[in-house]
Amino acid sequence: MLKKNVISNFMGQGWTALMNFIFIPVYVHYLGIESYGLIGFYATMFAFMTLFDFGLISTVVKEIAVLNTKSDAAARSRDVVRTFECLIFGLALLLALAVYLAAPWLGAEWFSAKKLSGEEITNAIYFMGLMGAIRFIELFYRGIVIALEQQVILNILESISAPAKGIGSWIIFEFVSPSLQSFFLWQSLISLLMIVALIVLVYLRLPRVERSPKIDVHIVWSTKLFAGGMFGTAVFGFLFGQVDKLILSKLLTLEDFGVYSLASTVAGAIFIFVNPVAQAIQPRLMNQFAMGDIAGFTKNFRLSSALLSALTGAFAAIMVTSGFQVMLIWTSSPALASQIAFLVALITLGNLFSAYVRILSLAQYATGWTSLSVYSGMAGFLTISPLLFVFTSKYGVIGAAWVWFLLNLIYFLIYYYLIFQRILIGQGVIWLSKDIFAPAITALGVTWLLSYLPSFSQGAAFRGATLLAISALSCFAALLTIDEVRRWLFRQWQRWQLN
């Protein structure tokens, strides 16, 4: 089941990311870079909205993941879902109302736009609130599906919705109205359909019982400590992970913020490789730790760490060594590519260390140690905010990117020290050298060497195929540093020989 979920997550989320990657230039073409800045602001606003689940989504995921291993917990599983879904629907309604009330002030006072009027921005924010509330509910049901280890079906649904969002938006831009309102309205409609499908899937996959599910306030009360810890984690995670965009949306012109958002979107593609493995392995680690299977817990944690290091290392290597070529192929604009290539490289390196922290957090959350994220997030926020104001005011978007890179590096070093002092005691050096550095450095070395190969064509298609081939080879070389991968390949070779 675990292997199937990992493969399914990679295929589904990879396809979703590819669709987003393909259609972002379309959005920029029809809407303009200023309007894309507002789409970037929506991503930050939605991250802020998700704070107000107060840790409920993470809590229900943990509860269902644990209850899913118990044969006598069918009724409680359905009660947990029913109780929390009522709370989530109520919170979503309140969030939509809050955005509606804040929209006029945000449209008039927050942004510095050259082409868009305050009224146009305000109207766009109204639709952002609608879409954010719908996505808030969708996240809740996605979490339950993941906890039930039904990622295969989930990824099939998302593989359908991703092109529907992109193709539908393109059709609307071309034949109806190239506006932000139509963009957010179409995205909201697809998310509504996704919610319906997820609700059906959740209640089909939950264990069947004779009675109907009921609302039980004692369930909420019994999980208050974990929920509170996850809420604190989310708050300071937002403040550390999104505060750069929140501050920049105020300090920069909307056009410059659009450029930064574009670079952040590209660099954020590194998490395509993190999230599928993390989503698949997190319930397994929680179960193994709860059952006291420390050997299995350690093995799965180290294997997932090495796999993620190989994948993220290959991505980061190509962005650092050939970022301009990637951006040129993607945007078909030499001016825009040269403007954002260095930004992409810096933010990608920052995200690489953020990905390492995400790997370490798999062990942290499996053991229920939520206070670490709260305190580290608080420290990160108190550090990043003044630095962003100073460096952005003096150096613009490049200063913000340098702050992001350096703080994520420091954040990783602190997290690394604390995790291996408390949870995986005695495993720190071998994890860092064998599971993290070996795959990552191998990927970087292979990419750097192959980037010196002569190019036989200047066509975008050929250059794109060459970069993909280099990435694939560097990733394969990095995977070969992992003992389990080499053993698996050897077994496959033996089977082929016997046949």
C-alpha positions as a printed NumPy array, in Angstrom:
array([[  0.   ,   0.   ,   0.   ],
       [  2.794,   2.439,   0.916],
       [  4.662,   1.896,  -2.377],
       [  1.437,   2.258,  -4.353],
       [  0.577,   5.498,  -2.546],
       [  4.03 ,   7.001,  -3.114],
       [  3.963,   6.176,  -6.836],
       [  0.397,   7.427,  -7.129],
       [  1.256,  10.674,  -5.356],
       [  4.204,  11.304,  -7.64 ],
       [  2.181,  10.645, -10.766],
       [ -0.876,  12.596,  -9.655],
       [  0.893,  15.573,  -8.115],
       [  3.49 ,  15.615, -10.869],
       [  0.731,  15.813, -13.459],
       [ -1.026,  18.543, -11.459],
       [  2.194,  20.529, -11.177],
       [  2.87 ,  20.098, -14.893],
       [ -0.56 ,  21.49 , -15.705],
       [  0.031,  24.482, -13.436],
       [  3.484,  25.008, -14.931],
       [  2.1  ,  24.947, -18.468],
       [ -0.766,  27.336, -17.807],
       [  1.009,  29.994, -15.706],
       [  2.479,  31.665, -18.851],
       [ -1.057,  31.614, -20.266],
       [ -2.359,  33.455, -17.201],
       [  0.453,  36.014, -17.437],
       [ -0.202,  36.502, -21.177],
       [ -3.924,  37.166, -20.827],
       [ -4.019,  38.911, -17.445],
       [ -0.639,  40.664, -17.257],
       [  2.053,  40.532, -14.606],
       [  0.136,  42.853, -12.242],
       [ -2.875,  40.562, -12.208],
       [ -0.585,  37.587, -11.715],
       [  0.714,  39.43 ,  -8.663],
       [ -2.831,  39.281,  -7.278],
       [ -2.952,  35.539,  -7.964],
       [  0.291,  35.302,  -5.991],
       [ -1.331,  37.321,  -3.213],
       [ -4.262,  34.896,  -3.203],
       [ -1.85 ,  32.047,  -2.426],
       [ -0.613,  33.966,   0.624],
       [ -4.138,  34.932,   1.643],
       [ -5.306,  31.324,   1.395],
       [ -2.36 ,  30.187,   3.523],
       [ -3.51 ,  32.768,   6.09 ],
       [ -7.088,  31.487,   5.896],
       [ -5.974,  27.931,   6.624],
       [ -4.638,  29.095,   9.995],
       [ -8.212,  29.433,  11.139],
       [ -8.877,  25.734,  11.084],
       [ -7.176,  26.008,  14.531],
       [ -5.327,  22.749,  13.951],
       [ -8.572,  20.835,  13.289],
       [ -7.573,  19.467,   9.871],
       [ -4.238,  18.116,  11.13 ],
       [ -5.995,  16.695,  14.172],
       [ -8.648,  14.826,  12.21 ],
       [ -5.954,  13.422,   9.897],
       [ -4.033,  12.08 ,  12.892],
       [ -7.184,  10.68 ,  14.527],
       [ -8.361,   8.881,  11.372],
       [ -4.858,   7.555,  10.631],
       [ -4.666,   5.979,  14.111],
       [ -8.289,   4.77 ,  14.185],
       [ -7.831,   3.208,  10.749],
       [ -5.528,   0.612,  12.37 ],
       [ -8.145,  -0.445,  14.948],
       [-10.871,  -2.913,  14.068],
       [-13.241,  -1.73 ,  16.804],
       [-13.177,   1.985,  16.023],
       [-15.578,   2.182,  13.066],
       [-18.247,   4.215,  14.868],
       [-15.731,   6.631,  16.366],
       [-14.131,   7.218,  12.931],
       [-17.429,   8.367,  11.475],
       [-18.194,  10.468,  14.546],
       [-14.807,  12.177,  14.235],
       [-15.457,  13.084,  10.604],
       [-19.007,  14.321,  11.253],
       [-17.959,  16.403,  14.263],
       [-15.052,  18.105,  12.565],
       [-16.774,  18.654,   9.226],
       [-19.496,  20.706,  10.921],
       [-16.83 ,  22.9  ,  12.49 ],
       [-14.939,  23.252,   9.19 ],
       [-18.044,  24.298,   7.231],
       [-18.838,  26.934,   9.839],
       [-15.295,  28.272,   9.817],
       [-15.271,  28.419,   6.005],
       [-18.408,  30.585,   6.032],
       [-16.897,  32.958,   8.592],
       [-13.672,  33.226,   6.578],
       [-15.526,  34.096,   3.379],
       [-17.406,  36.805,   5.289],
       [-14.179,  38.202,   6.778],
       [-12.53 ,  38.498,   3.348],
       [-15.66 ,  40.156,   1.96 ],
       [-15.555,  42.8  ,   4.697],
       [-11.793,  43.375,   4.325],
       [-11.791,  43.559,   0.507],
       [-12.587,  47.303,   0.125],
       [ -9.738,  48.32 ,   2.456],
       [ -7.267,  45.921,   0.84 ],
       [ -8.196,  47.091,  -2.654],
       [ -7.801,  50.749,  -1.761],
       [ -4.876,  50.783,   0.679],
       [ -2.68 ,  47.694,   0.43 ],
       [ -1.468,  47.477,  -3.172],
       [  0.554,  49.841,  -5.343],
       [ -0.781,  49.186,  -8.86 ],
       [ -0.133,  51.036, -12.114],
       [ -2.735,  49.469, -14.41 ],
       [ -5.383,  47.95 , -12.138],
       [ -7.82 ,  50.246, -10.369],
       [ -8.746,  49.922,  -6.705],
       [-12.239,  48.787,  -7.707],
       [-10.863,  46.018,  -9.943],
       [ -8.612,  44.796,  -7.136],
       [-11.476,  44.885,  -4.628],
       [-13.743,  42.849,  -6.919],
       [-10.959,  40.31 ,  -7.426],
       [-10.543,  39.967,  -3.651],
       [-14.259,  39.228,  -3.245],
       [-13.825,  36.221,  -5.522],
       [-10.582,  35.256,  -3.746],
       [-12.582,  34.951,  -0.522],
       [-15.152,  32.695,  -2.192],
       [-12.482,  30.47 ,  -3.703],
       [-10.495,  30.381,  -0.452],
       [-13.51 ,  29.229,   1.576],
       [-14.254,  26.447,  -0.909],
       [-10.606,  25.325,  -0.976],
       [-10.619,  25.384,   2.842],
       [-13.336,  22.729,   2.862],
       [-11.596,  20.777,   0.101],
       [ -8.4  ,  20.588,   2.191],
       [-10.348,  19.012,   5.038],
       [-11.648,  16.134,   2.933],
       [ -8.304,  15.7  ,   1.164],
       [ -6.687,  15.207,   4.556],
       [ -9.157,  12.485,   5.509],
       [ -8.633,  10.674,   2.2  ],
       [ -4.885,  10.737,   2.79 ],
       [ -5.337,   9.438,   6.346],
       [ -7.41 ,   6.556,   4.934],
       [ -4.487,   5.86 ,   2.555],
       [ -6.659,   6.31 ,  -0.523],
       [ -4.149,   8.422,  -2.421],
       [ -4.595,   6.499,  -5.678],
       [ -8.203,   7.616,  -6.092],
       [ -7.385,  11.088,  -4.769],
       [ -4.688,  11.551,  -7.381],
       [ -6.979,  10.361, -10.159],
       [ -9.475,  13.051,  -9.141],
       [ -6.779,  15.725,  -8.967],
       [ -5.355,  14.638, -12.318],
       [ -8.762,  15.397, -13.815],
       [ -9.327,  18.683, -11.993],
       [ -5.898,  20.21 , -12.793],
       [ -6.287,  20.296, -16.608],
       [ -9.939,  21.242, -16.193],
       [ -8.873,  24.342, -14.254],
       [ -6.202,  25.317, -16.782],
       [ -8.034,  24.528, -20.014],
       [-11.268,  26.016, -18.714],
       [ -9.503,  29.238, -17.73 ],
       [ -7.877,  29.488, -21.159],
       [-11.24 ,  29.021, -22.921],
       [-12.85 ,  31.676, -20.712],
       [ -9.965,  34.119, -21.298],
       [-10.063,  33.586, -25.044],
       [-13.8  ,  33.557, -25.687],
       [-15.539,  35.176, -22.683],
       [-13.539,  37.547, -20.473],
       [ -9.822,  37.719, -19.588],
       [-10.472,  38.913, -16.034],
       [ -9.46 ,  37.893, -12.533],
       [-13.108,  37.491, -11.528],
       [-13.753,  34.88 , -14.226],
       [-10.48 ,  33.126, -13.3  ],
       [-11.358,  32.766,  -9.61 ],
       [-14.99 ,  31.859, -10.36 ],
       [-13.967,  28.998, -12.665],
       [-11.391,  27.695, -10.199],
       [-14.042,  27.781,  -7.458],
       [-16.493,  25.77 ,  -9.551],
       [-13.952,  22.989, -10.157],
       [-13.109,  22.911,  -6.437],
       [-16.814,  22.567,  -5.591],
       [-17.072,  19.527,  -7.853],
       [-13.944,  18.143,  -6.218],
       [-15.511,  18.508,  -2.761],
       [-18.558,  16.511,  -3.832],
       [-16.349,  13.704,  -5.141],
       [-14.221,  13.688,  -1.969],
       [-17.259,  13.531,   0.328],
       [-18.554,  10.498,  -1.551],
       [-15.111,   8.858,  -1.388],
       [-14.663,   9.503,   2.352],
       [-17.998,   8.014,   3.372],
       [-17.565,   5.033,   1.065],
       [-14.127,   4.242,   2.511],
       [-14.875,   4.794,   6.186],
       [-15.772,   1.567,   8.04 ],
       [-19.484,   0.859,   7.903],
       [-21.638,   0.901,  11.056],
       [-25.345,   0.409,  11.67 ],
       [-26.053,   3.804,  13.242],
       [-25.642,   7.234,  11.643],
       [-22.593,   9.326,  12.571],
       [-23.153,  11.889,  15.314],
       [-21.609,  15.108,  16.546],
       [-19.581,  14.506,  19.709],
       [-18.027,  17.555,  21.392],
       [-15.96 ,  15.267,  23.625],
       [-13.923,  14.294,  20.545],
       [-12.888,  17.91 ,  20.065],
       [-12.079,  18.306,  23.746],
       [-10.008,  15.107,  23.895],
       [ -7.808,  16.275,  21.01 ],
       [ -7.386,  19.877,  22.177],
       [ -3.698,  19.567,  23.061],
       [ -2.65 ,  18.191,  19.68 ],
       [ -4.956,  20.614,  17.87 ],
       [ -3.555,  23.525,  19.866],
       [ -0.016,  22.476,  19.08 ],
       [ -0.783,  22.12 ,  15.382],
       [ -2.517,  25.51 ,  15.368],
       [  0.563,  27.113,  16.901],
       [  2.693,  25.272,  14.355],
       [  0.533,  26.543,  11.498],
       [  0.554,  30.134,  12.781],
       [  4.309,  30.398,  13.047],
       [  4.807,  28.276,   9.951],
       [  2.729,  30.842,   8.068],
       [  4.572,  33.74 ,   9.615],
       [  7.904,  32.219,   8.637],
       [  6.912,  30.72 ,   5.279],
       [  4.535,  33.363,   3.917],
       [  5.454,  36.579,   5.681],
       [  7.961,  37.426,   2.941],
       [  5.167,  37.543,   0.373],
       [  2.829,  39.39 ,   2.727],
       [  5.416,  42.098,   3.419],
       [  6.534,  42.29 ,  -0.21 ],
       [  2.958,  42.7  ,  -1.444],
       [  2.908,  45.949,   0.544],
       [  6.47 ,  47.166,  -0.039],
       [  6.742,  46.44 ,  -3.772],
       [  4.676,  47.612,  -6.699],
       [  2.143,  45.026,  -7.801],
       [  4.203,  44.439, -10.96 ],
       [  7.413,  43.715,  -9.002],
       [  5.444,  41.528,  -6.62 ],
       [  4.16 ,  39.627,  -9.642],
       [  7.765,  38.958, -10.7  ],
       [  8.63 ,  37.708,  -7.196],
       [  5.485,  35.554,  -7.128],
       [  6.427,  34.063, -10.497],
       [  9.922,  33.178,  -9.249],
       [  8.486,  31.748,  -6.018],
       [  6.049,  29.608,  -7.971],
       [  8.829,  28.087, -10.069],
       [ 11.097,  27.533,  -7.057],
       [  8.171,  26.089,  -5.119],
       [  7.965,  23.251,  -7.642],
       [ 10.599,  21.516,  -5.506],
       [  7.823,  20.575,  -3.084],
       [  6.252,  18.45 ,  -5.824],
       [  8.896,  15.896,  -4.865],
       [  8.435,  16.355,  -1.119],
       [  4.678,  16.25 ,  -0.654],
       [  3.919,  12.897,  -2.365],
       [  6.413,  11.004,  -0.206],
       [  5.519,  12.956,   2.947],
       [  1.79 ,  12.398,   2.501],
       [  2.269,   8.683,   1.916],
       [  4.772,   8.054,   4.719],
       [  3.281,  10.291,   7.441],
       [  0.368,   7.98 ,   8.397],
       [  2.749,   4.984,   8.368],
       [  5.229,   6.717,  10.691],
       [  2.427,   7.728,  13.038],
       [  1.164,   4.146,  13.179],
       [  4.631,   2.651,  13.718],
       [  5.508,   5.059,  16.502],
       [  2.114,   4.53 ,  18.176],
       [  2.679,   0.742,  18.105],
       [  6.251,   1.036,  19.403],
       [  7.876,  -0.224,  16.195],
       [ 10.925,   2.039,  16.504],
       [ 13.056,  -0.039,  14.117],
       [ 10.449,   0.217,  11.36 ],
       [  9.926,   3.888,  12.169],
       [ 13.646,   4.649,  11.812],
       [ 13.997,   2.615,   8.62 ],
       [ 11.077,   4.302,   6.866],
       [ 12.166,   7.75 ,   8.03 ],
       [ 15.71 ,   7.314,   6.714],
       [ 14.598,   5.782,   3.417],
       [ 12.08 ,   8.549,   2.753],
       [ 14.738,  11.138,   3.671],
       [ 17.221,   9.711,   1.164],
       [ 14.616,   9.496,  -1.601],
       [ 13.549,  13.074,  -1.014],
       [ 17.137,  14.303,  -0.927],
       [ 17.839,  12.688,  -4.308],
       [ 14.723,  14.151,  -5.925],
       [ 14.968,  17.653,  -4.458],
       [ 18.734,  17.717,  -5.079],
       [ 18.27 ,  17.018,  -8.785],
       [ 15.653,  19.766,  -9.081],
       [ 17.733,  22.324,  -7.181],
       [ 20.841,  21.465,  -9.214],
       [ 19.196,  22.174, -12.58 ],
       [ 17.676,  25.43 , -11.319],
       [ 21.002,  26.666,  -9.965],
       [ 23.165,  25.657, -12.941],
       [ 20.699,  26.283, -15.8  ],
       [ 18.016,  28.537, -14.346],
       [ 18.125,  31.063, -17.183],
       [ 17.655,  28.349, -19.821],
       [ 14.712,  26.878, -17.916],
       [ 13.045,  30.281, -17.58 ],
       [ 13.692,  31.156, -21.23 ],
       [ 12.086,  27.93 , -22.451],
       [  9.146,  28.41 , -20.109],
       [  8.36 ,  32.095, -20.691],
       [  9.787,  32.588, -24.23 ],
       [ 10.888,  36.013, -22.985],
       [ 14.655,  36.675, -22.667],
       [ 13.986,  39.851, -20.655],
       [ 11.736,  38.116, -18.122],
       [ 14.022,  35.069, -17.963],
       [ 17.07 ,  37.189, -17.145],
       [ 15.022,  39.131, -14.587],
       [ 13.934,  36.112, -12.572],
       [ 16.686,  33.475, -13.146],
       [ 18.848,  34.502, -10.181],
       [ 15.745,  35.   ,  -8.042],
       [ 14.639,  31.462,  -8.862],
       [ 18.067,  30.042,  -7.972],
       [ 18.179,  31.756,  -4.564],
       [ 14.596,  30.919,  -3.618],
       [ 15.104,  27.318,  -4.795],
       [ 18.109,  26.912,  -2.488],
       [ 16.064,  28.332,   0.373],
       [ 13.26 ,  25.911,  -0.465],
       [ 15.757,  23.031,  -0.552],
       [ 16.588,  23.615,   3.097],
       [ 12.896,  24.104,   3.818],
       [ 12.313,  20.686,   2.234],
       [ 14.904,  19.195,   4.59 ],
       [ 12.981,  20.696,   7.513],
       [  9.806,  19.122,   6.102],
       [ 11.6  ,  15.768,   6.104],
       [ 12.622,  16.199,   9.739],
       [  9.086,  17.213,  10.666],
       [  7.853,  13.766,   9.592],
       [  9.526,  12.349,  12.691],
       [  8.458,  15.29 ,  14.813],
       [  4.725,  15.074,  14.039],
       [  4.693,  11.283,  14.254],
       [  5.779,  11.597,  17.885],
       [  3.336,  14.42 ,  18.633],
       [  6.076,  16.963,  19.384],
       [  4.307,  20.071,  18.092],
       [  5.897,  22.649,  20.398],
       [  9.125,  22.583,  18.38 ],
       [  7.383,  24.071,  15.357],
       [  5.711,  26.695,  17.511],
       [  8.918,  27.996,  19.085],
       [ 11.045,  27.704,  15.94 ],
       [  8.349,  29.396,  13.878],
       [  8.14 ,  32.209,  16.415],
       [ 11.901,  32.703,  16.269],
       [ 11.84 ,  32.6  ,  12.469],
       [  9.101,  35.223,  12.274],
       [ 10.82 ,  37.57 ,  14.707],
       [ 13.981,  37.274,  12.594],
       [ 12.629,  37.37 ,   9.064],
       [ 10.278,  40.339,   9.436],
       [ 12.82 ,  43.085,  10.259],
       [ 15.389,  41.625,   7.862],
       [ 12.861,  41.685,   5.019],
       [ 11.98 ,  45.307,   5.682],
       [ 15.652,  46.323,   5.7  ],
       [ 16.919,  44.253,   2.757],
       [ 13.858,  44.732,   0.549],
       [ 13.888,  48.497,   1.072],
       [ 17.581,  48.599,   0.103],
       [ 17.974,  45.819,  -2.487],
       [ 14.437,  45.073,  -3.704],
       [ 13.362,  41.529,  -4.577],
       [ 16.958,  40.244,  -4.615],
       [ 17.37 ,  41.27 ,  -0.983],
       [ 14.197,  39.387,  -0.065],
       [ 15.461,  36.262,  -1.842],
       [ 18.778,  36.367,   0.053],
       [ 16.925,  36.66 ,   3.361],
       [ 14.766,  33.665,   2.444],
       [ 17.781,  31.515,   1.569],
       [ 19.867,  32.339,   4.647],
       [ 17.047,  31.989,   7.168],
       [ 15.977,  28.611,   5.782],
       [ 19.567,  27.412,   6.089],
       [ 19.709,  28.505,   9.738],
       [ 16.244,  27.037,  10.374],
       [ 17.388,  23.675,   9.022],
       [ 20.52 ,  23.593,  11.186],
       [ 18.516,  24.309,  14.344],
       [ 15.866,  21.727,  13.455],
       [ 18.519,  19.133,  12.666],
       [ 20.216,  19.573,  16.017],
       [ 16.983,  19.396,  18.05 ],
       [ 15.387,  16.44 ,  16.241],
       [ 18.439,  14.209,  16.688],
       [ 18.895,  15.266,  20.281],
       [ 15.39 ,  14.113,  21.25 ],
       [ 13.888,  11.602,  18.798],
       [ 16.413,   9.769,  16.628],
       [ 19.264,   9.905,  19.092],
       [ 22.618,   8.822,  17.645],
       [ 21.357,   8.87 ,  14.031],
       [ 22.184,  12.487,  13.197],
       [ 25.61 ,  12.136,  11.564],
       [ 24.738,   9.133,   9.396],
       [ 21.423,  10.737,   8.384],
       [ 23.084,  13.982,   7.336],
       [ 26.053,  12.414,   5.543],
       [ 24.452,   9.346,   3.957],
       [ 20.764,  10.183,   3.585],
       [ 20.993,  13.913,   2.776],
       [ 24.439,  15.007,   1.579],
       [ 25.358,  11.94 ,  -0.495],
       [ 22.318,  12.07 ,  -2.828],
       [ 22.223,  15.881,  -3.019],
       [ 25.926,  16.373,  -3.76 ],
       [ 25.852,  13.559,  -6.323],
       [ 22.939,  15.227,  -8.115],
       [ 24.703,  18.585,  -8.129],
       [ 27.992,  17.109,  -9.392],
       [ 26.403,  15.176, -12.246],
       [ 24.278,  18.168, -13.295],
       [ 27.282,  20.492, -13.244],
       [ 29.392,  18.118, -15.368],
       [ 26.627,  17.429, -17.9  ],
       [ 25.827,  21.137, -18.259],
       [ 29.196,  21.533, -20.049],
       [ 28.142,  19.209, -22.861],
       [ 27.937,  21.023, -26.22 ],
       [ 24.476,  21.896, -27.525],
       [ 23.722,  20.792, -31.09 ],
       [ 20.598,  22.889, -31.494],
       [ 19.266,  26.24 , -30.321],
       [ 15.635,  25.156, -30.576],
       [ 13.558,  25.429, -27.418],
       [ 12.295,  21.853, -27.748],
       [ 15.802,  20.418, -28.023],
       [ 17.131,  22.542, -25.165],
       [ 14.179,  21.53 , -23.007],
       [ 14.703,  17.84 , -23.782],
       [ 18.407,  18.202, -22.966],
       [ 17.665,  19.771, -19.566],
       [ 15.128,  17.051, -18.78 ],
       [ 17.675,  14.376, -19.705],
       [ 20.316,  15.995, -17.488],
       [ 17.851,  16.161, -14.583],
       [ 16.869,  12.516, -15.066],
       [ 20.491,  11.351, -15.155],
       [ 21.463,  13.362, -12.084],
       [ 18.42 ,  12.057, -10.218],
       [ 19.251,   8.456, -11.179],
       [ 22.858,   8.916, -10.044],
       [ 21.629,  10.347,  -6.736],
       [ 19.222,   7.438,  -6.231],
       [ 22.101,   4.998,  -6.722],
       [ 23.685,   6.331,  -3.522],
       [ 20.796,   4.745,  -1.562],
       [ 21.41 ,   1.169,  -0.373],
       [ 17.764,   0.11 ,  -0.684],
       [ 17.561,   1.391,  -4.263],
       [ 20.704,  -0.483,  -5.296],
       [ 19.431,  -3.69 ,  -3.688],
       [ 16.065,  -3.302,  -5.412],
       [ 17.751,  -2.79 ,  -8.798],
       [ 19.962,  -5.822,  -8.201],
       [ 16.905,  -7.963,  -7.421],
       [ 15.226,  -6.767, -10.606],
       [ 18.341,  -7.602, -12.605],
       [ 18.455, -11.101, -11.085],
       [ 14.811, -11.702, -11.99 ],
       [ 15.476, -10.544, -15.538],
       [ 18.431, -12.911, -15.758],
       [ 16.321, -15.829, -14.573],
       [ 13.631, -15.086, -17.108]])
